[in-house]
Amino acid sequence: MLITSVPSDVTPPAGGLRMVDPELSRLIERDRRRHNQTLNLIASENYASRAVLEALASHLNVKYAEGYPHARYYQGVALVDDIESLAIERARALFGAEHANVQPYSGSPANMAALYTLAKPGDTIMGMDLSHGGHLTHGSRVSFSGIQFNVVSYHVRQDSEKIDFDEVEALAKERRPKVIIAGYSAYPREIDWAAFRRIADLVGAKLLADIAHIAGLVAGGAHSSPIPYADVITSTTHKTLRGPRGGLILCRAEYAKDVDRAVFPMLQGGPHLQQIASKAVCFHEAQSEAFRAYARRVVENARALADRLQERSFSLWAGGTDNHLLVVKLFDRDFTGAAFAAALEQAGIITSKSTVPGETRSPRQTSGVRFGTPALTSRGATPDDMRRIGDLVARVAEHVGDPAALRCIGREVRAIADGLARIA
C-alpha cells in the first residue's frame, strides 16, 4: 500500500517510481518507447486500457484473502469479497457460464487445476501435439501435464493442416482418455467444438477447452463459443481479452466445487486481488459493443495480413486464418524461423518463432514464425496497415542477414508505428 502522509524513516518511500528508482524507471520508459516505435505482432500480447492498469496498480496489492468470498481465512475482507464476487458475475455473464473461478494466477495454473478436476495423475489425457499447435500444458513431456499424466497426442491432417478428427476419434476409441483437450497456441483455424463433444461422448471422456488465445474473440462474437460443449473451459485474460496477465476457469455447475478446491487450497494460496479487480474491469469492457467491433477487426486484420503474405509467395499453415493469428512456414526458405524472427525484430517487426506441422528443426530454431493482430488492432491498425506490413515482411525475407537493408526497412516500419495510437 502506498503511504503518502506522515513520512518517517520507517514508512515506504512516498515518491513515484521515477524518484524512488530512477534506474528501473528509465528501463521501463525505454521499453514503452520500444512498443510505440515498433509493430507488435506477437499473437499472445495485447495492450490493456488505462482503467485495467489502474486497478492492477491499486492498493489491493496489500490484501491477503485466502479462500473464496464469504469463506476467507483473514479478516478485513468484506469489500474484497464484493470485488471478487463482481469479477465472478461479470465473467459468467460475459461467457454465459454456470460457474467462474477468477483466482488462477495465469493460464498454466488454470490448466493444471482443470486437469486435476477432471482426472487423476496417471490417467490418460489427449491433447494436440506441441509442434501442431498445442501448448506445453496439453501433454508436453517437459510439462507437469506430460510428467503426471499418460498422454496421447493428436495432430493436424497432412493435406489441409486442419485438425484430423478421424485421428482424434480413432485414438480416443483405442486409448479411452479421461480428458480430451481442445484449444491451442498456434492453430489458425476456427475450432469445431461440437465435433470434439461428439468424440468425447463416444468414449466417456470429459472435454476441456483451452481458449487462452481466443477468449476475446469468443466474448466478442468473432469465434464460436465452447460453453455449450465443454465441461471445463480455461483461459488467460491478457491476450485477445485485453485484460491483465492472469487466468480464468469457467465450468458447468457440477464441477464448481472441484474446480474451486483445485485452485485453492490445492494449487494456490492467497489470491492476487489487484489482479482480480483488474480482471473485473476487462470483463466489463468486453461486454461493450466497442469490444465486439474490436474482436471483428482483429480477425479482419489477421486475414488481410495473411492474404498479403500469400500474395508475396509465403506459405501459411492451413492456408490462412480464421482467428487472430497466422503462421508462416519456411520450408522453402534458406533461413530458420529463429533467424527470420530476429531479422524482423531488427526492422522493428516483433513476432515469435513457431514450430509447424512436419517440423524438421529444433524448437530453438523452428521452421515457422507466428504473427498475431490483437496488439496492433488495439493501437488502431486497419486492414490497409496490415497489407503494408505484409509487404515489409516480404522485404525483410529478401534481406535476412543484411543489417543496412533492415535498418532502411525499419524506417518505414517506424512511420507506420508513429501513425498508430500510443500505449500509455
Phi, psi and omega per residue, in radians:
M1 nan 2.373 3.124
L2 -1.405 2.185 3.098
I3 -1.819 2.143 -2.994
T4 -2.005 0.018 -3.140
S5 -2.392 3.004 -3.111
V6 0.848 1.045 -3.119
P7 -1.159 2.547 3.045
S8 -2.679 -3.119 -3.105
D9 -1.404 0.052 3.140
V10 -2.030 -0.197 3.127
T11 -1.446 2.745 3.086
P12 -1.078 2.694 3.110
P13 -0.967 2.381 -3.053
A14 -1.575 -0.265 -3.101
G15 -1.342 2.911 3.082
G16 -1.321 3.108 -3.060
L17 -1.032 -0.723 -3.107
R18 -1.053 -0.597 3.138
M19 -1.427 -0.746 -3.032
V20 -1.333 -0.723 -3.073
D21 -2.426 1.300 -3.065
P22 -1.072 -0.520 -3.141
E23 -1.118 -0.852 3.120
L24 -1.177 -0.668 3.127
S25 -1.007 -0.736 3.134
R26 -1.131 -0.691 3.124
L27 -1.124 -0.741 3.121
I28 -1.114 -0.753 -3.134
E29 -1.131 -0.649 3.087
R30 -1.099 -0.680 3.137
D31 -1.251 -0.613 3.049
R32 -1.060 -0.745 3.113
R33 -1.092 -0.703 3.104
R34 -1.025 -0.782 3.125
H35 -1.062 -0.745 -3.082
N36 -1.256 -0.428 -3.063
Q37 -1.752 -0.034 3.141
T38 -2.176 3.102 -3.124
L39 -1.985 1.909 -3.066
N40 -1.506 1.841 3.122
L41 -1.981 0.477 3.040
I42 -1.366 2.161 -2.977
A43 -1.155 -0.408 -3.065
S44 -1.736 0.153 -3.129
E45 -2.022 2.667 3.129
N46 -2.762 2.933 -3.136
Y47 -1.919 2.091 -3.139
A48 -1.439 2.803 3.132
S49 -1.291 2.887 3.072
R50 -1.061 -0.649 -3.139
A51 -1.110 -0.738 3.092
V52 -1.058 -0.770 -3.099
L53 -1.240 -0.570 3.091
E54 -1.107 -0.763 3.110
A55 -1.119 -0.666 -3.116
L56 -1.156 -0.519 -3.117
A57 -1.700 0.263 -3.046
S58 -1.365 3.010 3.124
H59 -1.144 -0.182 3.134
L60 -1.050 -0.282 3.055
N61 -0.919 -0.435 -3.036
V62 -1.362 -0.428 -2.817
K63 -1.532 2.284 2.942
Y64 -1.640 2.337 -3.123
A65 -2.645 0.982 3.127
E66 -0.994 2.407 -3.089
G67 1.898 -2.722 -3.107
Y68 -2.266 2.898 -3.131
P69 -0.855 2.269 3.119
H70 1.219 0.271 3.055
A71 -2.657 1.055 -3.064
R72 -1.791 2.913 3.098
Y73 -1.845 0.020 3.133
Y74 -2.157 2.775 3.023
Q75 -1.585 3.030 3.111
G76 1.277 0.572 -2.994
V77 -1.989 0.070 -3.029
A78 -1.015 -0.780 -3.082
L79 -1.329 -0.629 3.090
V80 -1.263 -0.451 2.976
D81 -1.032 -0.768 3.123
D82 -1.104 -0.684 -3.125
I83 -1.148 -0.820 -3.136
E84 -1.178 -0.666 3.105
S85 -1.091 -0.667 3.105
L86 -1.124 -0.753 3.113
A87 -1.074 -0.739 -3.139
I88 -1.083 -0.846 -3.099
E89 -1.134 -0.653 3.110
R90 -1.180 -0.688 3.106
A91 -1.123 -0.770 3.122
R92 -1.066 -0.769 -3.117
A93 -1.178 -0.709 -3.092
L94 -1.081 -0.748 -3.057
F95 -1.786 -0.144 -3.097
G96 1.259 0.617 -3.075
A97 -1.676 2.674 3.116
E98 -1.346 -0.551 -3.110
H99 -2.548 2.568 3.091
A100 -2.409 2.436 2.989
N101 -2.068 2.066 -3.051
V102 -1.781 0.169 -3.062
Q103 -1.514 -0.367 -3.079
P104 -0.935 2.323 -3.096
Y105 -1.141 -0.562 -3.135
S106 -2.827 -3.022 -3.048
G107 -1.233 -0.688 -3.126
S108 -1.140 -0.797 3.029
P109 -1.065 -0.589 3.090
A110 -1.106 -0.748 3.103
N111 -1.145 -0.653 3.103
M112 -1.098 -0.816 3.130
A113 -1.074 -0.708 -3.134
A114 -1.137 -0.746 3.138
L115 -1.154 -0.684 3.107
Y116 -1.214 -0.403 3.062
T117 -1.255 -0.690 -2.976
L118 -1.725 -0.259 -3.084
A119 -2.604 3.009 3.080
K120 -2.054 2.633 3.072
P121 -0.881 2.342 -3.083
G122 1.721 -0.342 3.081
D123 -1.214 2.825 3.111
T124 -1.570 2.280 3.029
I125 -2.170 2.746 -3.133
M126 -2.198 2.251 3.108
G127 -2.552 2.917 -3.138
M128 -1.214 2.393 3.051
D129 -0.973 2.458 -3.053
L130 -1.010 -0.728 -3.098
S131 -1.317 -0.138 3.107
H132 -1.838 0.222 3.052
G133 2.037 -0.093 -3.123
G134 -1.247 -3.047 -3.133
H135 -2.115 2.772 3.119
L136 -0.915 -0.695 -3.063
T137 -1.406 0.106 3.102
H138 -1.730 0.211 3.056
G139 2.275 0.150 3.098
S140 -1.065 2.485 -3.079
R141 -1.195 -0.263 3.106
V142 -1.640 -0.027 -3.134
S143 -1.808 2.806 3.038
F144 -0.923 -0.609 -3.070
S145 -1.133 -0.634 3.108
G146 -1.483 -0.353 -3.140
I147 -1.476 -0.706 -3.009
Q148 -1.695 -0.231 -3.134
F149 -2.153 2.716 3.040
N150 -1.475 2.052 -2.921
V151 -1.870 2.332 2.963
V152 -2.006 2.174 -3.095
S153 -1.802 2.392 3.006
Y154 -1.922 3.044 -2.928
H155 -2.469 3.117 2.984
V156 -1.640 2.799 3.114
R157 -1.221 2.620 3.110
Q158 -1.211 -0.624 -3.051
D159 -1.351 -0.907 -3.066
S160 -1.659 -0.315 -3.046
E161 1.051 0.456 2.996
K162 -1.837 2.889 -3.071
I163 -0.922 2.277 -3.136
D164 -1.544 1.566 -3.084
F165 -1.213 -0.427 3.041
D166 -1.115 -0.743 3.113
E167 -1.184 -0.756 3.129
V168 -0.972 -0.816 -3.123
E169 -1.161 -0.753 -3.122
A170 -1.115 -0.779 3.129
L171 -1.130 -0.692 3.140
A172 -1.105 -0.740 3.127
K173 -1.170 -0.621 -3.104
E174 -1.334 -0.760 -2.972
R175 -1.767 -0.251 3.069
R176 0.891 1.082 -3.126
P177 -1.200 2.645 3.033
K178 -1.345 -0.534 -3.085
V179 -2.385 2.376 2.965
I180 -1.977 2.255 -3.109
I181 -1.815 2.232 3.038
A182 -2.166 2.465 -3.063
G183 2.077 2.415 -2.832
Y184 -2.511 3.003 3.134
S185 -1.910 -0.164 3.134
A186 -2.491 0.159 -3.084
Y187 -1.455 2.159 -2.982
P188 -1.608 0.055 -3.074
R189 -1.973 2.827 3.137
E190 -1.189 2.553 -3.060
I191 -1.650 2.322 3.104
D192 -1.569 1.552 -3.089
W193 -1.107 -0.649 -3.110
A194 -1.092 -0.645 3.117
A195 -1.126 -0.709 3.098
F196 -1.162 -0.689 3.136
R197 -1.094 -0.735 -3.138
R198 -1.053 -0.786 -3.121
I199 -1.180 -0.726 3.109
A200 -1.034 -0.737 -3.140
D201 -1.162 -0.569 3.133
L202 -1.047 -0.600 -3.031
V203 -1.999 0.124 3.115
G204 1.266 0.491 -3.134
A205 -1.629 2.770 2.986
K206 -1.581 2.618 3.138
L207 -1.905 2.108 3.074
L208 -1.877 2.090 3.110
A209 -1.806 2.122 3.085
D210 -1.790 1.840 -3.099
I211 -1.896 0.517 -3.108
A212 -0.894 -0.736 -3.099
H213 -1.401 -0.585 -2.959
I214 -1.904 0.186 -3.067
A215 -0.981 -0.740 3.133
G216 -1.154 -0.612 3.096
L217 -1.199 -0.685 3.075
V218 -1.108 -0.849 -3.121
A219 -1.085 -0.606 -3.097
G220 -1.573 0.081 3.096
G221 1.351 0.251 -3.135
A222 -1.685 -0.003 3.054
H223 -2.592 2.552 3.128
S224 -1.088 2.678 -3.081
S225 -1.685 2.465 3.048
P226 -1.472 -0.079 -3.031
I227 -0.936 -0.768 -3.127
P228 -1.226 -0.197 -2.971
Y229 -2.037 -0.632 -2.995
A230 -1.543 2.612 3.038
D231 -1.339 -0.768 3.122
V232 -2.355 2.463 3.105
I233 -2.165 2.297 3.052
T234 -2.000 2.730 3.131
S235 -2.786 2.854 2.826
T236 -1.761 2.957 -3.134
T237 -1.987 0.026 -2.993
H238 -1.924 -0.020 -3.119
K239 -1.604 -1.953 -3.121
T240 -1.193 -0.281 3.125
L241 -1.348 -0.297 2.985
R242 1.115 0.693 3.094
G243 -1.986 -2.739 3.101
P244 -1.338 2.820 3.026
R245 -1.123 2.120 -3.105
G246 3.091 3.081 -3.107
G247 -2.081 2.932 -3.103
L248 -2.680 2.454 3.019
I249 -2.202 2.292 3.033
L250 -2.049 2.588 3.133
C251 -2.819 2.942 2.988
R252 -1.218 2.684 -3.059
A253 -0.986 -0.573 -3.079
E254 -1.141 -0.345 -3.140
Y255 -1.782 0.027 -2.993
A256 -1.014 -0.887 -3.090
K257 -1.113 -0.714 -3.122
D258 -1.192 -0.681 3.075
V259 -1.081 -0.836 -3.104
D260 -1.076 -0.717 3.126
R261 -1.166 -0.598 -3.141
A262 -1.200 -0.625 3.095
V263 -1.261 -0.934 3.065
F264 -2.407 2.212 0.253
P265 -1.742 0.110 -3.002
M266 -1.148 -0.821 -2.987
L267 -1.951 -0.527 -3.031
Q268 -2.216 2.789 3.015
G269 -1.772 -2.185 -3.096
G270 -1.110 2.319 3.113
P271 -1.231 2.711 3.115
H272 -1.558 1.648 -2.960
L273 -1.235 -0.506 3.058
Q274 -1.153 -0.596 3.092
Q275 -1.229 -0.716 3.128
I276 -1.110 -0.730 3.086
A277 -1.069 -0.711 3.128
S278 -1.158 -0.650 3.040
K279 -1.060 -0.717 3.131
A280 -1.022 -0.684 3.110
V281 -1.118 -0.791 -3.088
C282 -1.186 -0.599 3.062
F283 -1.119 -0.674 3.098
H284 -1.118 -0.817 3.141
E285 -1.084 -0.665 -3.063
A286 -1.249 -0.181 3.093
Q287 -1.511 -0.017 -3.063
S288 -1.524 2.765 3.055
E289 -1.151 -0.549 3.106
A290 -1.078 -0.676 3.120
F291 -1.210 -0.655 3.100
R292 -1.074 -0.682 3.077
A293 -1.142 -0.677 3.084
Y294 -1.049 -0.817 -3.127
A295 -1.045 -0.744 3.111
R296 -1.108 -0.713 -3.130
R297 -1.171 -0.607 3.079
V298 -0.971 -0.819 -3.129
V299 -1.204 -0.742 3.097
E300 -1.012 -0.747 -3.139
N301 -1.153 -0.712 3.128
A302 -1.105 -0.732 3.141
R303 -1.176 -0.661 3.108
A304 -1.116 -0.739 3.111
L305 -1.152 -0.752 3.138
A306 -1.071 -0.796 -3.124
D307 -1.072 -0.762 -3.122
R308 -1.172 -0.674 3.118
L309 -1.127 -0.676 3.082
Q310 -1.160 -0.654 3.063
E311 -1.085 -0.498 3.126
R312 -1.645 0.387 2.971
S313 1.320 0.373 3.022
F314 -1.515 2.530 3.036
S315 -1.669 2.260 -3.100
L316 -1.982 2.500 3.051
W317 -0.969 2.232 3.119
A318 1.054 0.279 3.022
G319 1.311 0.198 3.123
G320 2.696 -2.557 -3.092
T321 -2.671 2.601 2.983
D322 -1.986 -0.073 -3.020
N323 -2.258 -2.398 -3.032
H324 -1.706 -0.049 -3.030
L325 -2.339 2.807 3.037
L326 -2.591 2.689 -3.093
V327 -2.214 2.135 3.081
V328 -1.471 2.297 3.093
K329 -1.747 2.398 -2.995
L330 -2.056 0.429 -3.131
F331 -1.071 -0.499 -3.099
D332 -1.636 0.174 3.137
R333 -1.960 2.780 -3.107
D334 -1.694 0.391 3.062
F335 -2.372 2.772 -3.085
T336 -1.524 2.971 3.041
G337 -1.089 -0.668 3.119
A338 -1.097 -0.755 -3.139
A339 -1.161 -0.697 -3.126
F340 -1.191 -0.757 3.115
A341 -1.069 -0.678 3.119
A342 -1.166 -0.710 3.118
A343 -1.145 -0.741 3.097
L344 -1.046 -0.722 3.126
E345 -1.117 -0.664 3.094
Q346 -1.045 -0.506 3.115
A347 -1.594 -0.009 3.101
G348 1.613 0.227 3.088
I349 -1.868 1.999 -2.967
I350 -1.758 2.085 -3.092
T351 -2.354 -2.879 3.016
S352 -2.491 2.418 3.073
K353 -1.139 2.753 -3.061
S354 -2.638 2.405 2.933
T355 -1.246 2.760 -3.084
V356 -2.404 2.834 3.067
P357 -0.987 2.390 -3.085
G358 1.374 0.333 -3.067
E359 -0.962 2.331 3.108
T360 -2.026 -0.145 -3.115
R361 -1.882 2.958 -3.136
S362 -1.288 2.798 3.092
P363 -1.058 -0.346 3.102
R364 -1.422 -0.342 -3.128
Q365 -1.902 -0.888 3.062
T366 1.126 2.874 3.076
S367 -2.042 0.359 -3.139
G368 -2.624 2.884 3.025
V369 -2.341 2.315 -3.120
R370 -1.712 2.335 3.079
F371 -2.066 2.552 3.072
G372 -2.501 2.670 -3.028
T373 -1.927 0.033 -3.096
P374 -1.043 -0.805 -3.034
A375 -1.188 -0.818 -3.137
L376 -1.185 -0.555 3.063
T377 -1.126 -0.641 3.075
S378 -1.126 -0.427 3.086
R379 -1.576 0.093 3.048
G380 1.658 0.217 -3.132
A381 -1.135 2.579 -3.104
T382 -2.029 2.967 3.049
P383 -0.996 -0.610 3.087
D384 -1.095 -0.722 3.069
D385 -1.050 -0.715 -3.111
M386 -1.146 -0.627 3.099
R387 -1.172 -0.681 3.066
R388 -1.110 -0.723 3.124
I389 -1.127 -0.691 3.098
G390 -1.022 -0.701 3.098
D391 -1.118 -0.679 3.133
L392 -1.206 -0.661 3.067
V393 -1.040 -0.743 3.129
A394 -1.110 -0.659 3.109
R395 -1.193 -0.655 3.067
V396 -1.039 -0.725 -3.137
A397 -1.057 -0.463 3.120
E398 -1.428 -0.199 -3.025
H399 -2.304 0.459 3.053
V400 -1.022 2.242 -3.112
G401 1.546 0.127 3.137
D402 -2.079 1.548 -3.043
P403 -1.015 -0.665 -3.113
A404 -1.116 -0.788 3.129
A405 -1.145 -0.665 3.136
L406 -1.165 -0.625 3.071
R407 -1.124 -0.679 3.115
C408 -1.111 -0.799 3.083
I409 -1.082 -0.637 -3.132
G410 -1.050 -0.548 3.098
R411 -1.162 -0.604 3.081
E412 -1.274 -0.638 3.057
V413 -1.072 -0.780 -3.136
R414 -1.064 -0.653 3.133
A415 -1.098 -0.724 3.088
I416 -1.133 -0.796 -3.124
A417 -1.058 -0.693 -3.122
D418 -1.157 -0.388 3.134
G419 -1.501 -0.075 -3.131
L420 -1.728 2.884 3.096
A421 -1.091 2.560 -3.140
R422 -1.600 2.549 3.078
I423 -1.410 2.571 -3.078
A424 -1.314 nan nan
